[in-house]
Amino acid sequence: MNFPDITADLKARTPQLRGRLLANQPLAELTWFRVGGPAQVLFMPEDESDLAYFLQNLPADSPVTAIGLGSNLIVRDGGVPGVVVRLGRGFNEVAVEAGNRLRAGTAVPDVKVARAAQDASIAGLAFYRGIPGAIGGALRMNGGAYGRETKDVLIEARAVDRAGKVHVLSNADMHYTYRHCGAPEDLIFTQALFQGAAGDPATIAAEMDKITEAREATQPIKSRTGGSTFKNPPGQKAWQLIDAAGCRGLVVGQAQVSELHCNFLINLGGASAADIENLGETVRERVKAHSGVTLEWEIKRIGVGA
Ligand SMILES: Cc1cc2nc3c(=O)[nH]c(=O)nc-3n(C[C@H](O)[C@H](O)[C@H](O)COP(=O)(O)OP(=O)(O)OC[C@H]3O[C@@H](n4cnc5c(N)ncnc54)[C@H](O)[C@@H]3O)c2cc1C
């Protein structure tokens, strides 16, 4: 399915635009699951002021969706109407600052932040080693692992709102809870400032190696997946509830509940987004019937059905 091409109109409204606008750009290849339809328009801004300029001149009723590295995302088969914003080059810098701080653009992969912190003898950011997203996704998801999360290390974040205004948000402004950020949904994050502590590079490296080993042993990290599908309900583990409901290995179309980690869904090769989402909904129904618990999606689903 293709959307009407609105790029000529958008270019006419934004003569000074420096970033790229592409019509009907496939998104599947930009996500870990490798499923889903196109973006009506994919916009890759050059830098924060280019993003702000674009948003200031975009018709107010045009929907805007930010994506990062697509590691927590199902793009539905009919694609995403409006503009999908993907940050690249102009948001890719990492800088070490005084006081064991690290400033990173939101297109920087989490693993690069972990490595930069290690190189600068900054402890406290090693948990980012195992999260396969970029910093924008970590800010929006309150990404975390092994007892730490973004909330514990963030000083402030920069963002651009739907009207093109730049904001600086403190940690409190992000209203973080488990895998949730309560800052306004329209914000596109552009930069983060993190606080670490003085550390020893060899100790940090050993911690990161341990994380890598643990991931490889317990998660299907080489599969087409979206990481943890459902949030852990308070005091419980989603994977245990899914296992107890008999869903380990369950298949719908070409999508499967991972045998290795049953809170992970996998695209066996030819899955549609609908296969994966229907499998997730089937799991939710079975868990509800078995244990009475309603699982809440952690994976974000965007766009429209085919
Ligand atoms: C194998 C595997 C293991 C994983 N392990 C973990 C884990 O241990 N801990 C964990 O927390 N997560 C984990 N995840 C999930 C995922 O990596 C994280 O949620 C990650 O933070 C998502 O980042 P992303 O760049 O891929 O964002 P995407 O998946 O592209 O987007 C996720 C959400 O963030 C929003 N978003 C992205 N960039 C921006 C931006 N610049 N501004 C505003 N909003 C934005 C999107 O709109 C969307 O709502 C795992 C995923 C996989 C595939």
The ligand as a MOL file (V3000), in Angstrom:
LIG
                    3D

  0  0  0     0  0            999 V3000
M  V30 BEGIN CTAB
M  V30 COUNTS 53 58 0 0 0
M  V30 BEGIN ATOM
M  V30 1 C 17.2980 -8.2030 21.7980 0
M  V30 2 C 16.6890 -7.0360 22.5330 0
M  V30 3 C 16.9940 -6.8230 23.8640 0
M  V30 4 C 16.4490 -5.7330 24.5610 0
M  V30 5 N 16.7810 -5.5540 25.8780 0
M  V30 6 C 16.2960 -4.4840 26.5380 0
M  V30 7 C 16.6560 -4.2390 27.9100 0
M  V30 8 O 17.4170 -4.9690 28.5200 0
M  V30 9 N 16.1470 -3.1480 28.5340 0
M  V30 10 C 15.3050 -2.2890 27.8970 0
M  V30 11 O 14.8990 -1.2970 28.4980 0
M  V30 12 N 14.9270 -2.5010 26.6030 0
M  V30 13 C 15.4090 -3.5590 25.9210 0
M  V30 14 N 15.0300 -3.7750 24.6120 0
M  V30 15 C 14.0400 -2.8780 23.9900 0
M  V30 16 C 14.6500 -1.6650 23.2680 0
M  V30 17 O 15.9980 -1.9150 22.8820 0
M  V30 18 C 14.5990 -0.4110 24.1390 0
M  V30 19 O 13.2640 -0.0660 24.4510 0
M  V30 20 C 15.2590 0.7880 23.4620 0
M  V30 21 O 15.3980 1.8400 24.3960 0
M  V30 22 C 14.4930 1.2900 22.2440 0
M  V30 23 O 15.3140 2.1940 21.5430 0
M  V30 24 P 15.1740 2.3760 19.9620 0
M  V30 25 O 16.1520 3.4180 19.5270 0
M  V30 26 O 15.2840 1.0800 19.2550 0
M  V30 27 O 13.6920 2.9550 19.8570 0
M  V30 28 P 12.4970 2.5060 18.8940 0
M  V30 29 O 12.2050 1.0690 19.0790 0
M  V30 30 O 12.7690 2.9790 17.5160 0
M  V30 31 O 11.3060 3.3730 19.5220 0
M  V30 32 C 10.8130 3.0450 20.8070 0
M  V30 33 C 9.9660 4.2230 21.3160 0
M  V30 34 O 10.8070 5.3550 21.5120 0
M  V30 35 C 10.3280 6.4640 20.7590 0
M  V30 36 N 11.4990 7.2140 20.3080 0
M  V30 37 C 12.6190 6.7480 19.7050 0
M  V30 38 N 13.4860 7.7520 19.4830 0
M  V30 39 C 12.9050 8.8780 19.9510 0
M  V30 40 C 13.2950 10.2530 20.0180 0
M  V30 41 N 14.4690 10.6890 19.5480 0
M  V30 42 N 12.4440 11.1410 20.6060 0
M  V30 43 C 11.2390 10.7320 21.0810 0
M  V30 44 N 10.8140 9.4520 21.0450 0
M  V30 45 C 11.6380 8.5320 20.4810 0
M  V30 46 C 9.5160 5.8780 19.6190 0
M  V30 47 O 8.5270 6.7890 19.1900 0
M  V30 48 C 8.9020 4.6620 20.3210 0
M  V30 49 O 7.7680 5.0640 21.0640 0
M  V30 50 C 15.5640 -4.8540 23.9030 0
M  V30 51 C 15.2670 -5.0570 22.5460 0
M  V30 52 C 15.8160 -6.1380 21.8650 0
M  V30 53 C 15.4820 -6.3170 20.4070 0
M  V30 END ATOM
M  V30 BEGIN BOND
M  V30 1 1 1 2
M  V30 2 1 2 3
M  V30 3 2 2 52
M  V30 4 2 3 4
M  V30 5 1 4 5
M  V30 6 1 4 50
M  V30 7 2 5 6
M  V30 8 1 6 7
M  V30 9 1 6 13
M  V30 10 2 7 8
M  V30 11 1 7 9
M  V30 12 1 9 10
M  V30 13 2 10 11
M  V30 14 1 10 12
M  V30 15 2 12 13
M  V30 16 1 13 14
M  V30 17 1 14 15
M  V30 18 1 14 50
M  V30 19 1 15 16
M  V30 20 1 16 17
M  V30 21 1 16 18
M  V30 22 1 18 19
M  V30 23 1 18 20
M  V30 24 1 20 21
M  V30 25 1 20 22
M  V30 26 1 22 23
M  V30 27 1 23 24
M  V30 28 2 24 25
M  V30 29 1 24 26
M  V30 30 1 24 27
M  V30 31 1 27 28
M  V30 32 2 28 29
M  V30 33 1 28 30
M  V30 34 1 28 31
M  V30 35 1 31 32
M  V30 36 1 32 33
M  V30 37 1 33 34
M  V30 38 1 33 48
M  V30 39 1 34 35
M  V30 40 1 35 36
M  V30 41 1 35 46
M  V30 42 1 36 37
M  V30 43 1 36 45
M  V30 44 2 37 38
M  V30 45 1 38 39
M  V30 46 1 39 40
M  V30 47 2 39 45
M  V30 48 1 40 41
M  V30 49 2 40 42
M  V30 50 1 42 43
M  V30 51 2 43 44
M  V30 52 1 44 45
M  V30 53 1 46 47
M  V30 54 1 46 48
M  V30 55 1 48 49
M  V30 56 2 50 51
M  V30 57 1 51 52
M  V30 58 1 52 53
M  V30 END BOND
M  V30 END CTAB
M  END
